[in-house]
Amino acid sequence: MNTKIFCDIADLNLIKKFHKIKIVKGFTTNPSLMRKAGAKDYESYSKKILRVCRNKPISFEVFADDHSSMINQGLKINEWGKNIYVKVPVVNSKNKFSGRVIEELNRRNIKLNITAVYTAKQTEKILNKINKKTKVIISIFAGRAGDAGKDPIPEFIKSIKMAKKFKNVEILWASVREPYNYTQAKQLGCHIITIPPNIIEKIEKFGKSYQKLTTETVKAFLVDSKKSKFKI
């Protein structure tokens, strides 16, 4: 499986940099990343990003909390560019399934990225609401599940199996914690993995032997001990 790498970022300068990198096939953003990047006006900042990211897919998330407003925001976001995926959380803050939003936007042939997914049951609910032609990404949050002591792998296996009936659906490994997650995502058959910039840079350096890693590690300890002028 050729797992596509998307860059998870909203910082304009980093998008300019990573848009030029061949292994980066798309971008994902969210309201938290937009805030961290200093965005004050969501629409105008998104359009600045789109002036840089013209030919690679990019996800912009709705931030309304009721279904009618989520639909309205999704319709507006979709109009900003042809490469946009409208990002919709699988539930709202009251844990109400966003089925109505998914169904309505999907019916209008709007590309969707369903986010904050953790379980195969959620994947199944999403698949029950969509057609078999409009593109849908289902983002499963592996890292955050792991942070809570949960094993996300079985949820990926079941979700990928269910999604095979839909040629228009891609399963995405989200909330990466380490470069090895890319290897895991490829082994599982995830279609996409979304990765922060600092980890993409590490993935570009994949291929070091265990011997080289050992030597580099020992050298680093030696350098630090000399800098500190340690004596026993």
N, C-alpha and C positions, 0 to 999 in steps of 0.2 A: 504493500500500500504506500503510495506516494503522499504522505501527509503534508498538506500545505501549512506554511508558517505565516500567521498573521501577527502583526505587531500591536500590542495592547498599550496604547499611548494617546494622549491628547495634546502634548506639548508640540507647538508648531515647528520649532527648530529641529526637534527629533524626528518629526514626520518628514520634514524636508530631507534629512539625512537618510532615514531608513527607506524612504520611497525609492531611493536610487539603488538599494541593495537587492540583488537578484533573488535571493532566497526568500525575501519578504513578498508575499503574494497578496496581502491585503492588510487592513487595519481595523481594530475595534476600539471603541471609546465607551465611556459611561459617565454619568453625572459627577461621580467622585473624581475621576481623572480630569474632567473638564474644569472642575473647581480648582484642583491642584495646579492646573496649567494657567490659572489666572483668568479664566473666561468670566466676563461680567454679563454679556449678552449672548445667550445660548445660540440663537440663530446666526448672528453676525460672526461669531467665533467659528461656528460650524462651516460657514461659507468661506472663511479664510482657509480652513483646512482643505476644503474642496477645491480651492484654487491651486493647491499643491498636489493633492491626491485626486487626479482626474480620471485615471484609467485602471485603478485597482479598487476592489470592493472595500467599502468602509461602513461600519455600523454606528448609527447615532441612536441613542436611547430616548424613549419617551420618559417623562418624569411625573406625569399626572398619576393620581392614585385611584380615580374612579374610571370605570370602563368607557363611558361616553367621551370623557376628556382624553383618555388614552387613544381612542380611535381618532379623534380630531387632531391630536398632536402627530399621530402616525401619518395621517393624510398630508399634513403640512410638511413634515420632514421628508417624505417621499418625493415631494415636488422639487427639492433642492438639487437633486442630481440623479442620473441614471445608474450610477454605481453604488447607490445607497441601499443598505439593508436597514429596515426599521427595527430597532431593538425593543423587545417587549418582555418585561419580567413575567415569569410563568404564573405568579400570583401577585396581588397587590399587598399593601402593608397589613391588611386585615385577613390575609391568607385566603382571599377569594380568587379562585382559578380564573385566569384571563381568557377563558375559552371564547367568550363573545368577541373580544378584541382580535384574537388570532383568526377566528372564523371570518370576521368582517373584512379585515385588511387582506387576508389571503384570497378571499372571494374577489377582491378588486385587483388581483394580480400584483400585489405589493410584496416585494422580497422581505422576508422576516428573519430576525435572529432572536429566538426565544431564549432568554437568559435566566440565570439564577436557578437552573435545574439541578437537582441532586439525585433523583431516583428514576428508575425505568418506568415506574408507574406514572410519573409525570410525563415522561416521553410518550407513553401510550396515550395519555389524555390529549396531548398535543396532536399526535398523528390522527386521532379520531376527529379532529376539527379542520383538517386541511385537505386540499385537493392534491392531485398527483402531478401537477405541472408547474405551479409557481414555486420558486426557490425558497427553501426554509433551512435555516441553520438552528440546531438545538445545542445550546452551550451548557455542558455539564461541569459543575465546579469541583474538580478533583481536589485541588489544594485545600480549599476550605473544608471539604469533607474530611480530608486527612488531618487537618488541624484539630478537628473535633473527635479524632480517634476512630473515624469511620473508614472502611476500605471502599473506595469508589469503583474499583475495577469490575466487580460483578455488575454494577449498574451500567457501566459502559458496554460490557459484553452483551447484556440483554437489550440495551437500547440500540446498539449497532445491528443486532440481529433483526429487530423489529423494523428498523429504518431501511433494510435491504429491499423491502417491498415498494419503497418510494424512491424513484431515481432522482427526484427533486430535493431530497432531504440529505443534509450533511450533519454528522455528529462532530462537535467541537470540544476538545479538551481545554477547559478554562481554569483559571487561577493556578498557574504554574508556580512551582516552588523551587525547582532546580533543573539544570539542563537535561538530566536523565529522563525527565518527564517526556521529552520529545521522543526518546527511544521507546518509552512505554506506549506512547500514543501511536507510534508507527506499528509496533508489534500487535496492538489491539485492532488496528484498522480504522482508527479515527481519520476522518477526512481532513480535519483542520486542527491546529493547536494555536492558541493565541498566547503570545509570550512577551514579557516586558523587554525593553531594549538591552539592559545589562546582561540578560540571559541569552538573548540572540547572539550577542558578541562572543559568549562562551561557546555556543553551539558551532559557530564558524571555526572554532579552533579544535573541534572534535578530532580524535585520531591518535592522541598521544599514547605511547606504550606505558605499561605499568612500571617498567624500568625507568623511563624518563620521569614519570610522576614521582617515583620514589626519590630519585636524585634531586629533582627540583625542590621537593619538600625538605629534604635534609639540608640542602644549600640555604634555604630560607631560614631554617632554625639557626644555622651557623652564622649567617649575616646578622641576624638580630642579637645573638649572644655577643658578637664582637662589637656591635654598635652600643650595646649596654655595658661593655667592658666587664662582663661577669667574671668572677673568680671564685674558686672553691678551695 
